[in-house]
Amino acid sequence: MAGKPKAPGAVPVIPWADLREWEEANAALRFIIKKHGPALSGAKAHSAEIRRLLESTAPQTQDLCLKTCPHCPDPCCTHAKVWLDFPDLLFLHLEGIPAPPRQLRSDMEGPCVFLGRRGCTLDRLSRPFVCFWYFCPPQTLRLSRAPGHIKQTLEAAVSSIKRRRKAMEEEFILICLG
């Protein structure tokens, strides 16, 4: 869900950074989804297609990560200011995927809390969408040398997921406000 535009130099507010807020947000989503059940079929159809796209492109994205991340001198996860946003959390709940035990960060300092010695410790489907669509320069270079269909498949998946995330969120909100 889009927030208010930030003033230049303003520090972004990380949603549900406090563990209690995180647990409350997850409990609220579970309750709302249970309450509205079948009425959320449209939102659930979008989340199912997002899952299908993520799973169908996992071999390509996993291959990119395996060939670039272990050798990276400056992993994205050490400095990227990434967290799970509302569509990420909604997707997890609609698909019955366990949400991580906490938000990825509590402040703008330090690395993602789920960065382990060998990379991300979260299941691929539990990660924020930004972790799927962002390709660092070494990955972009590898993609430019890959067969055309691989790059096209990933670009199409990213584009489709962006549209479906927006539609999933809008349908969820319409049902909840209706």
ABEGO torsion letter per residue (X at the ends): XBBBBBBBGBBBBBBGABAAAAAAAAAAAAAAAAAAEAAAAAAAAAAAAAAAAAAAAAAAAAAAAAAAAAABABBAAAABBBBBBAAAAAAAAAAGBBBBABBABABABEBBAABBAAEBABBAAABBAAAAABBBAAAAAAAAABBAAAAAAAAAAAAAAAAAAAAAAAAAAAAAAX
